[in-house]
Amino acid sequence: MCVIGSAKLAERGTTAAAILARYFPGLEISGLSPAAALTSAPGRTTAAGTDVLVSLPDDDEGERAAIVRDTARARDEVARALGVVPPARVTLRFHPTTNAYEKATGQPWFTLGTLVRGEIHVLPLATLRDRGLVDRTIRHGLVHVMTDTALAQRPAWVREGAAIFYAGDAPAAPGGSRPRPAFKPEPRTPCPGDIELLRPVSPGALSYAYARARACFEKQIAGGRSWRDVR
């Protein structure tokens, strides 16, 4: 929790429950009825019987409604594409700085976003927006939320290939501004190993691994396999 930010919210009359809900989306406070807990949590929507919870730095608070709306829409579209029921809860955390993202996730900044204990952690909103990657990064995380459990025993390229494929765009060059792979894999290029995707050493290396993961995944989908059967 940001002490300065919470103090400013309190000065403006924000309740303690609302402040806690802002910094800790989904927190249940003893003594509140379910209805009170629901209305006190900013950034939550119950469209289609599910919750979207968004954690934002103070400077991005004005973007909350749009992000919640867009995330809810993306969640439903991804769920339809996968043929699954939308998750009961989606938690999306925008970090205030790239350093904060790296510290919280253990991943380098050029990964853009990652899943930590079922929550989608992403780079600062302004950083993703400057690169035109807000929607794609959120969708990438949503695919992981909906598929990682079913694909838990598969190689990392299967999980990442699914996320890239169903995010609805070509894999981004992580350090660049356009959602395009930095490299195009040659025919018969082997699928990337787990270490290439889970512990990438540079933006270019990750982009190449992403491109190969998508190619391997897409090849099996084109051959008639369901995403659940790719291996």
N, C-alpha and C positions, 0 to 999 in steps of 0.2 A: 504494500500500500504506500502511496506517495503521501507523506505527512503534510507537506505544503499544500498539495492539491486538495486533500480531504479537509484541511482547515479552511481553505477558501470556499469550498462547497458548503461547509457548515455555516460560514459567515453569510452566505446567500440564503440560508434557511433550509438547506437540504437535510432531510432526516438521516439519522444514524443508519437506519436500515437501508436507505437508498444509497448512501455512500459505500457501505459494505457490499451491496449488490453490484455496484459499479466496478469496484476493484476485484471482487470475487464472484463472477457470474455463476449463478446456480446455487449460491450459498443459502442454506436453509437455517433460519433463525428461530430458535425455540420460543414458543409463546405466541407466534404469529399464526393466524389461520392460513390455510392454503391459498385462499383468495387474496389475503393481505400480502402474502409473500410474492404472489404473482404480480400484483400491481406495483409493488415497491421495487421491482427489478427493471431498471431502464435497459432498453435494447432487447427486450424479449418479445417474441411474437408467437402466437399459438396457431398459426395457419396450418391447416391439415392435421391438427392434433399434435403438432410437434413444436419444440421450442428452439429459437435461435438466440443465442446469447453472445453479445459482442463486447469485448473489452478494448477500450480506446484510451490513448493518452488524452490529457485535458485539452490540448490544442486542437484535437480532431473531433471533439465532442459534437460539433455541428454536423458531422457527416453520419452520425449514428443511424438516423432513420433510413437514409438511402442505403447504407451498408446492410442493415438488417433486411430491408426489402429485397435487395439484389441477392443476398445470400440465401434467403428463403426461396426465391425463384430458381436460383442455380441448384439448390438442394433438390427441389422437386424435379427439375429437368434431368439431373444426373440420375436420380432414382428411377425415373421412367426409362432412361437409356439402358440402365443396368437390369431393369425388371425386378427391382426390389422395393420394399416398403421404406419410405424415408425414415431416417433415424429419429428416435424419440427426442433427442437433444443434439444440437450442434453448438459447440463453443468455439468462437473465433477470437484470437488474441493478436491485436496489432501491437508491436513493440515500439517504444518511443525512439529507439536508436538501433543501428545495426549491432552495436556492441551488446546492447541489452538482449537482442535476439540470439546472438551467439552464446551469451552466458546462460540464458534460460534453456536453450535447446541442445547445446553442445555441437551445433552444426555451423559451418562457415556461412558467411553472409550470402554467398552466391547460390545457395540452395533455395533462397527466396521464401520458402515455407516448409514446415515439417509437422508431423503428428507427434505429440507428446502426451502420453497417457490419455489418448482419445480426444485431445483438444488440438485444434489447428492453430499453430503459431506461425506468424508471418512477419516480414520486414515492415518498417514504418510505412504508413499509408502513402505519404508523399513520395517515397522511394519507388514503390510499386507503380504509382500513378505516373510518375515521370517516364517510366519504361513501358507504359501501356499494358501492365501485367496484373492489375488488381483482380479482374474477373477470372483470368486463367489460373492464377495462383490459388484463389479460393476454390475453384472447381477441382483443381488438382488435389487439394486437401480433402475435399468432400468425397472424391472417389476413394481415397485411402480410407476414410471413415467407413465407407460402405462395403469395401472389398477386402481390407487387410485381414480380417478374421477368417474369411473363407479361404484366403490365399496364404495363410500364415506359414504353411510348411513348404511353400514354393520358393524358388530362387528370387532374389530381390528384383531381377529384371522383369519377372512376371507382374509383381506388384507395381513397379514403376511404369512398366509398359501399359498396364491397365489405366493408371492414373493419367498418363500422357494422352493415351488414345481417347478416353472418355471425357477428358477435360475439354475436348472439342477443338483443339488447335494443335499445331505442330509444336514440338518441344522448344522452349525458349533458349537462346544463348544467354545464360544466367547473368552475365555482366553487361549485356547489351540492351538495346531499346526495342528490338523487334522479336516477336514470338517465332523465331526460326532457329533450326539447329545450326551450330557453327560448322558442323561437318555432315556430309552425307555418306553413310556407310557403304562400302563396296559390297557387291554381291558375295554371298557366302561369308561375310564377316561374322565372327562368332558373337554370340550374345554376351553382354558384359558380365563380369563376375561380381559377386556381392560387394567386395571391397571397393570396386570402382564407383558403385552407387551409394554405398553407406558411408564411405570415408573418402570423398573426392578430394583431389589435391589441388585443383584449379578450376576456374570457370570453363575453360576449354575442354578439359578432361571430362567434366561432368556433362557438358553439352554433347560430346561425342558418345558418352555412355548412354545418355537419354535417347539419342537418335538410334542407336543400336537396339536398345530395349524396346522402343516403339516398333522398329522393323521386325524384330523377332515376334513380338506380340501380335502385330497386325497380320503377319504371315499366317499364323494359326487361326485367327479370326476369319481371314479370307478363305481359309480351307474348310470353314464350316463349324469350327469349334465354338462353344460358348465360352465366355470369359472365365467361367468357373472351371473349365476343363483345360485351360492353357497350362502347359508345364514344360 
